[in-house]
Structures are given as C-alpha cells and as structure tokens.
Amino acid sequence: MIRVDIVYGGQQYSLGGRSAESIRNEITAAVTSGQPYWLPVNSGGGRFEDAYLLIVPGIAFAVIDVKPTNGDDLDLEVDGVFNHDSL
C-alpha cells in the first residue's frame, strides 16, 4: 500500500494510493495557478476522517513519502536504538 504523509500546520495527515510525486505536482499546479485550492486528505488514526487543506502561497507544509517495510530493511544499530548491554 502506498501512503504519503503530509504535515500541515503542525498536524499530520495522509493520503493513500497516491505517489508523493503526484501530490507534489498537484500542489505545484495549485500554487502556480494563483487560486486557493483545497487538497483532500485523511485525518486521524485508526478511523480516518475527511479533511481539506487550503493550499495557498505562504503556508508551509511537508510531503513525506512513507516507505513500506517488511522488517528486513530495519537497521537496529541506528542511533543506538538497539543496546546490546540491555539484553
């Protein structure tokens, strides 16, 4: 499942079934059009609710491409997360 997270106004939202590139292209087109644009997203955890983000120049947000993991690509040594002394 493809999922993209969006941080807007300090809150996290998500979109499923779309690529980060397609969302960035949509946002770029909205901003360059000079017209206000409402981006439909999902809000909440567990049970998603519809939310709409107003995309206009001057409002900062981030588009985060969430990479699926199967457990094989986890690096437990990163930042000391895996502490050998505690086992």
KOLTIFI-678769 format. One record per residue (C-alpha): residue number from 1; residue in three letters; x, y, z. Coordinates in nm, 3 decimals, padded with zeros to 5 digits. Example, Ala and Ser with C-alpha at 12.3 -4.5 7.8 and 13.67 -1.06 7.14 Angstrom:
REM KOLTIFI-678769
+------+------+---------+---------+---------+
| pavo | segu |      c1 |      c2 |      c3 |
+------+------+---------+---------+---------+
|    1 |  ALA |  01.230 | -00.450 |  00.780 |
|    2 |  SER |  01.367 | -00.106 |  00.714 |
+------+------+---------+---------+---------+
REM end
This chain:
REM KOLTIFI-678769
+------+------+---------+---------+---------+
| pavo | segu |      c1 |      c2 |      c3 |
+------+------+---------+---------+---------+
|    1 |  MET |  00.000 |  00.000 |  00.000 |
|    2 |  ILE |  00.136 |  00.339 | -00.098 |
|    3 |  ARG |  00.093 |  00.607 |  00.168 |
|    4 |  VAL |  00.206 |  00.967 |  00.172 |
|    5 |  ASP |  00.204 |  01.173 |  00.491 |
|    6 |  ILE |  00.155 |  01.548 |  00.488 |
|    7 |  VAL |  00.246 |  01.777 |  00.776 |
|    8 |  TYR |  00.042 |  02.097 |  00.765 |
|    9 |  GLY |  00.012 |  02.345 |  01.047 |
|   10 |  GLY |  00.193 |  02.108 |  01.281 |
|   11 |  GLN | -00.063 |  01.832 |  01.227 |
|   12 |  GLN | -00.011 |  01.510 |  01.033 |
|   13 |  TYR | -00.244 |  01.397 |  00.757 |
|   14 |  SER | -00.216 |  01.120 |  00.499 |
|   15 |  LEU | -00.318 |  01.013 |  00.151 |
|   16 |  GLY | -00.332 |  00.653 |  00.035 |
|   17 |  GLY | -00.292 |  00.509 | -00.312 |
|   18 |  ARG | -00.102 |  00.809 | -00.448 |
|   19 |  SER |  00.264 |  00.881 | -00.503 |
|   20 |  ALA |  00.446 |  01.169 | -00.338 |
|   21 |  GLU |  00.536 |  01.294 | -00.686 |
|   22 |  SER |  00.172 |  01.316 | -00.797 |
|   23 |  ILE |  00.082 |  01.508 | -00.481 |
|   24 |  ARG |  00.376 |  01.746 | -00.525 |
|   25 |  ASN |  00.268 |  01.806 | -00.887 |
|   26 |  GLU | -00.089 |  01.875 | -00.776 |
|   27 |  ILE |  00.029 |  02.120 | -00.510 |
|   28 |  THR |  00.267 |  02.294 | -00.751 |
|   29 |  ALA | -00.014 |  02.339 | -01.003 |
|   30 |  ALA | -00.242 |  02.475 | -00.730 |
|   31 |  VAL |  00.014 |  02.727 | -00.603 |
|   32 |  THR |  00.115 |  02.847 | -00.950 |
|   33 |  SER | -00.250 |  02.893 | -01.053 |
|   34 |  GLY | -00.281 |  03.177 | -00.805 |
|   35 |  GLN | -00.618 |  03.046 | -00.688 |
|   36 |  PRO | -00.699 |  02.896 | -00.345 |
|   37 |  TYR | -00.708 |  02.515 | -00.361 |
|   38 |  TRP | -00.844 |  02.260 | -00.114 |
|   39 |  LEU | -00.640 |  01.939 | -00.105 |
|   40 |  PRO | -00.848 |  01.643 |  00.022 |
|   41 |  VAL | -00.659 |  01.432 |  00.278 |
|   42 |  ASN | -00.726 |  01.184 |  00.559 |
|   43 |  SER | -00.715 |  01.290 |  00.922 |
|   44 |  GLY | -00.699 |  01.077 |  01.235 |
|   45 |  GLY | -00.551 |  00.745 |  01.326 |
|   46 |  GLY | -00.733 |  00.415 |  01.306 |
|   47 |  ARG | -01.055 |  00.563 |  01.171 |
|   48 |  PHE | -00.978 |  00.817 |  00.901 |
|   49 |  GLU | -01.191 |  01.123 |  00.855 |
|   50 |  ASP | -01.200 |  01.351 |  00.552 |
|   51 |  ALA | -01.007 |  01.675 |  00.588 |
|   52 |  TYR | -00.930 |  01.952 |  00.341 |
|   53 |  LEU | -00.610 |  02.157 |  00.348 |
|   54 |  LEU | -00.614 |  02.506 |  00.199 |
|   55 |  ILE | -00.317 |  02.532 | -00.036 |
|   56 |  VAL | -00.210 |  02.892 | -00.090 |
|   57 |  PRO |  00.130 |  03.065 | -00.106 |
|   58 |  GLY |  00.283 |  03.131 |  00.236 |
|   59 |  ILE |  00.153 |  02.822 |  00.417 |
|   60 |  ALA |  00.435 |  02.579 |  00.488 |
|   61 |  PHE |  00.381 |  02.203 |  00.471 |
|   62 |  ALA |  00.578 |  01.888 |  00.404 |
|   63 |  VAL |  00.506 |  01.589 |  00.180 |
|   64 |  ILE |  00.657 |  01.272 |  00.326 |
|   65 |  ASP |  00.693 |  00.960 |  00.111 |
|   66 |  VAL |  00.633 |  00.674 |  00.356 |
|   67 |  LYS |  00.837 |  00.369 |  00.262 |
|   68 |  PRO |  00.680 |  00.032 |  00.342 |
|   69 |  THR |  00.896 | -00.200 |  00.547 |
|   70 |  ASN |  00.894 | -00.576 |  00.572 |
|   71 |  GLY |  01.132 | -00.588 |  00.867 |
|   72 |  ASP |  01.433 | -00.694 |  00.659 |
|   73 |  ASP |  01.549 | -00.339 |  00.598 |
|   74 |  LEU |  01.547 | -00.221 |  00.960 |
|   75 |  ASP |  01.883 | -00.111 |  01.099 |
|   76 |  LEU |  01.864 | -00.167 |  01.475 |
|   77 |  GLU |  02.208 | -00.010 |  01.524 |
|   78 |  VAL |  02.096 |  00.336 |  01.410 |
|   79 |  ASP |  02.119 |  00.599 |  01.685 |
|   80 |  GLY |  02.184 |  00.333 |  01.949 |
|   81 |  VAL |  01.827 |  00.203 |  01.936 |
|   82 |  PHE |  01.950 | -00.150 |  01.983 |
|   83 |  ASN |  02.150 | -00.169 |  02.305 |
|   84 |  HIS |  02.344 | -00.494 |  02.340 |
|   85 |  ASP |  02.405 | -00.428 |  02.713 |
|   86 |  SER |  02.036 | -00.444 |  02.798 |
|   87 |  LEU |  01.982 | -00.795 |  02.666 |
+------+------+---------+---------+---------+
REM end
